Structures are given as C-alpha cells and as structure tokens.
Amino acid sequence: MVPNLLLCGIVGSTAYGLAGTDSDVDRLGVYAAPTVAFHGLTPPTGREASIVRHDPDVTYHEAAKAATLLLAGNPTVTEILWLPDDLYEVRSPLGAEMIDIRAAFLSASRVRDAYFGYATAQLKRLVTTGRFQSKMRRRQAKHGRHLLRLLDQGFALYATGTLPIRVADPRRYLDFGEAVATDPEAARPALAAAEARASTR
C-alpha cells in the first residue's frame, strides 16, 4: 500500500461497464508525498512522482503531479474525481475535498483538446497498426471501444461540466470496437462527427 493515499479507485473498462471476462481490474490513485521529500534538491516530479505497477495495472500520482494533469484535462487522471461512489476504495478527507472542488480543475478548451487529442492519437494508432487476427484483433477492438468512449465522455464533460464514467449503452461501444477491428477506418466518421459537434458550441 502506498503511504498517504488520498484517493484510490477502480478505473478503466470495469468502471465504464465495458469489461469482459478476461479484463483486468485497473486502479488509479493520488498520494501525498511526505513533506521531507520536498526539502532536498530532487523533489518528486516527473516520472519520480508516479508509482506504476502492472498485472494488474495500478498507477498512483503524487498530489502535485495529479493536480497538474487534472488542470491539463488529462482524460485518464480526470476520472479519479468522477467515479461512482462504489468504485472508490480509498477516499480520505483530503481526497474528498479534491472531489468537492473537481469543477475547479476544468477548462473547456483543455478538456476538448485533451479528449479529442487522445481520440485522434488512438485513431492514428489503429490505422497505422492495420488489421490483425486473434489476440491483436481483440486489442484493436478494445482501442476502438475506448476511442468512442473518449469522444462521448469528452463531449459530455466539455458541454456540461460533468464526466459520466459508466457508459449508457455498452453494446454500442462493443459493436463499434468490433467494426474498427475489422476496418480501422470505420472510426474516422465518429471522430469527425464529434469534432463537428464540439465546434458548434
């Protein structure tokens, strides 16, 4: 366990309602480094301010780094402030205060740029990788699902200031992922439609 953990919760496919039988349970957290860590010439910054473990994936960001990522609209880190209550495993008093002021971290332009930027990068990865079979095809389908999720969640956060974590229609995302695994170009109209929708606001 990471000391001084402020927040920790289940994120990823399980949180979205898109997990399959072979999905891992991913966790994300925010911790406070001890004050003494900031007294020297090498305070915890950059990679040193994150603790990352795999199988399953667990990532903890030091509070200052988490705040920087939140202010930048980072989609992965933003989730930690918007989880449904049942997905939080640690919510300290200071962590609860972060949740209470979560809207203060938001900027419409940064949310738009971050979410659509991530989705665009996802599309580029899909198109560059191309078509595959078996295990790689399942990975392509996962990337496709998450591309659509990023577009939908990003627009919701941009338009309303609220981030929905659980998707309303899991089958829509699963079907989209399968379509993208068959033809990565199938994702391009969704990205174009999302960008057009955001540009009208």
C-alpha positions as CSV (number, residue, x, y, z in Angstrom):
1,M,0.0,0.0,0.0
2,V,1.2,3.5,-0.9
3,P,1.6,5.7,2.2
4,N,-0.6,8.9,2.5
5,L,-3.0,7.7,-0.1
6,L,-5.7,10.4,-0.7
7,L,-7.8,8.7,-3.3
8,C,-7.8,5.3,-5.0
9,G,-10.5,3.7,-7.1
10,I,-11.2,1.2,-9.9
11,V,-10.9,2.7,-13.3
12,G,-10.8,1.5,-16.9
13,S,-13.1,-1.0,-18.6
14,T,-14.6,-2.1,-15.3
15,A,-15.6,1.4,-14.4
16,Y,-17.0,2.1,-17.8
17,G,-19.1,-1.1,-17.8
18,L,-17.1,-2.5,-20.8
19,A,-15.1,-5.2,-19.0
20,G,-15.1,-8.7,-20.4
21,T,-14.3,-12.0,-18.7
22,D,-10.6,-11.6,-19.4
23,S,-10.4,-7.9,-18.4
24,D,-8.0,-6.8,-15.6
25,V,-9.2,-4.5,-12.8
26,D,-7.2,-1.3,-13.1
27,R,-6.7,1.2,-10.3
28,L,-5.7,4.8,-10.1
29,G,-4.8,6.8,-7.1
30,V,-3.5,10.1,-5.7
31,Y,-1.0,10.2,-2.8
32,A,0.7,12.9,-0.8
33,A,4.5,12.6,-0.6
34,P,5.9,13.3,2.8
35,T,7.0,16.9,3.4
36,V,10.6,15.9,3.8
37,A,10.6,14.7,0.2
38,F,10.4,18.3,-0.9
39,H,13.2,19.6,1.3
40,G,16.1,18.5,-0.9
41,L,17.2,19.3,-4.4
42,T,15.3,16.4,-6.0
43,P,11.6,16.7,-5.0
44,P,9.2,14.1,-6.5
45,T,8.5,15.4,-10.0
46,G,8.0,13.9,-13.5
47,R,8.3,10.2,-13.5
48,E,9.5,10.2,-10.0
49,A,6.1,11.5,-8.9
50,S,4.3,8.4,-10.2
51,I,4.2,4.8,-8.9
52,V,3.3,2.4,-11.6
53,R,2.7,-1.3,-11.3
54,H,1.4,-3.9,-13.8
55,D,-0.6,-7.2,-13.8
56,P,-3.0,-5.7,-12.9
57,D,-2.3,-2.0,-13.8
58,V,-2.1,0.3,-10.8
59,T,-0.9,3.9,-11.0
60,Y,-0.5,6.4,-8.2
61,H,0.3,10.1,-8.9
62,E,1.7,12.4,-6.3
63,A,-0.8,15.1,-5.5
64,A,1.1,18.0,-7.2
65,K,1.5,16.0,-10.4
66,A,-2.1,14.8,-10.2
67,A,-3.2,18.4,-10.0
68,T,-1.1,19.4,-13.0
69,L,-2.6,16.6,-15.1
70,L,-6.1,17.5,-13.9
71,L,-5.6,21.1,-15.0
72,A,-4.4,19.9,-18.4
73,G,-7.6,17.9,-18.8
74,N,-5.8,14.5,-18.9
75,P,-8.6,12.0,-19.5
76,T,-7.1,9.2,-17.5
77,V,-6.4,11.2,-14.4
78,T,-9.6,13.2,-14.6
79,E,-11.6,10.0,-14.0
80,I,-10.4,9.8,-10.4
81,L,-12.5,12.7,-9.4
82,W,-15.7,11.5,-11.0
83,L,-16.0,7.8,-10.1
84,P,-19.3,6.4,-8.8
85,D,-19.1,6.0,-5.0
86,D,-18.9,2.2,-5.2
87,L,-15.7,2.4,-7.2
88,Y,-13.7,4.3,-4.6
89,E,-11.5,2.1,-2.4
90,V,-9.8,4.9,-0.6
91,R,-11.3,8.4,-0.1
92,S,-9.5,10.3,2.6
93,P,-10.8,13.6,3.9
94,L,-8.4,15.5,1.7
95,G,-9.3,13.3,-1.2
96,A,-13.0,14.1,-0.6
97,E,-12.1,17.8,-0.7
98,M,-10.5,17.2,-4.1
99,I,-13.7,15.7,-5.4
100,D,-15.7,18.6,-3.9
101,I,-13.7,21.1,-6.0
102,R,-13.3,18.9,-9.1
103,A,-15.0,21.5,-11.3
104,A,-12.3,24.0,-10.5
105,F,-9.8,21.8,-12.4
106,L,-11.8,22.1,-15.6
107,S,-11.2,24.3,-18.6
108,A,-13.4,23.8,-21.7
109,S,-10.6,24.3,-24.2
110,R,-8.3,21.9,-22.4
111,V,-11.0,19.3,-22.0
112,R,-11.8,19.5,-25.7
113,D,-8.2,19.4,-26.8
114,A,-7.2,16.6,-24.4
115,Y,-10.1,14.2,-25.1
116,F,-10.2,14.8,-28.8
117,G,-6.4,14.7,-28.9
118,Y,-6.3,11.3,-27.2
119,A,-9.0,10.0,-29.5
120,T,-7.1,11.3,-32.6
121,A,-4.0,9.6,-31.4
122,Q,-6.0,6.4,-30.8
123,L,-7.3,6.6,-34.4
124,K,-3.8,7.1,-35.7
125,R,-2.6,4.0,-33.8
126,L,-5.5,2.0,-35.1
127,V,-4.9,3.0,-38.7
128,T,-1.1,2.5,-38.5
129,T,-1.4,-0.9,-36.9
130,G,-4.0,-2.1,-39.5
131,R,-5.9,-5.3,-39.5
132,F,-4.9,-8.3,-37.4
133,Q,-6.3,-11.6,-36.2
134,S,-6.8,-13.3,-32.8
135,K,-5.2,-11.6,-29.8
136,M,-4.2,-8.5,-31.7
137,R,-7.7,-8.1,-33.1
138,R,-9.1,-8.1,-29.6
139,R,-6.7,-5.4,-28.7
140,Q,-7.8,-3.4,-31.8
141,A,-11.4,-3.8,-30.7
142,K,-10.5,-2.5,-27.2
143,H,-8.8,0.5,-28.7
144,G,-11.9,1.1,-30.8
145,R,-14.2,1.0,-27.8
146,H,-12.1,3.4,-25.9
147,L,-11.8,5.8,-28.8
148,L,-15.6,6.1,-28.9
149,R,-15.8,6.4,-25.2
150,L,-13.2,9.3,-25.2
151,L,-15.3,11.1,-27.8
152,D,-18.5,10.7,-25.8
153,Q,-17.1,11.4,-22.4
154,G,-15.0,14.3,-23.6
155,F,-18.0,16.0,-25.2
156,A,-20.2,15.4,-22.1
157,L,-17.5,17.0,-19.9
158,Y,-16.9,19.8,-22.4
159,A,-20.6,20.6,-22.8
160,T,-22.0,20.0,-19.3
161,G,-19.0,20.1,-16.9
162,T,-19.9,16.6,-15.7
163,L,-18.0,13.5,-16.6
164,P,-20.1,10.3,-16.9
165,I,-18.0,7.3,-16.1
166,R,-20.3,4.4,-16.8
167,V,-21.5,4.3,-20.4
168,A,-25.2,4.2,-21.1
169,D,-25.2,1.6,-23.9
170,P,-22.2,-0.8,-23.6
171,R,-23.4,-2.8,-26.7
172,R,-22.9,0.3,-28.8
173,Y,-19.2,0.5,-27.8
174,L,-18.7,-3.2,-28.1
175,D,-20.1,-3.2,-31.6
176,F,-18.1,-0.2,-32.6
177,G,-14.9,-1.8,-31.3
178,E,-15.6,-4.9,-33.5
179,A,-16.2,-2.8,-36.5
180,V,-13.0,-0.9,-36.0
181,A,-11.1,-4.2,-35.5
182,T,-12.3,-5.2,-39.0
183,D,-11.7,-1.9,-40.6
184,P,-9.8,0.8,-38.6
185,E,-11.1,3.5,-41.0
186,A,-14.6,2.9,-39.5
187,A,-13.5,5.0,-36.6
188,R,-12.9,8.1,-38.7
189,P,-16.5,9.3,-39.2
190,A,-17.1,9.1,-35.4
191,L,-14.1,11.4,-34.8
192,A,-15.2,13.8,-37.5
193,A,-18.8,13.9,-36.1
194,A,-17.5,14.5,-32.6
195,E,-15.3,17.4,-33.7
196,A,-18.2,19.0,-35.7
197,R,-20.4,18.7,-32.7
198,A,-17.9,20.3,-30.4
199,S,-17.2,23.1,-32.9
200,T,-20.9,24.2,-32.8
201,R,-20.8,25.0,-29.1
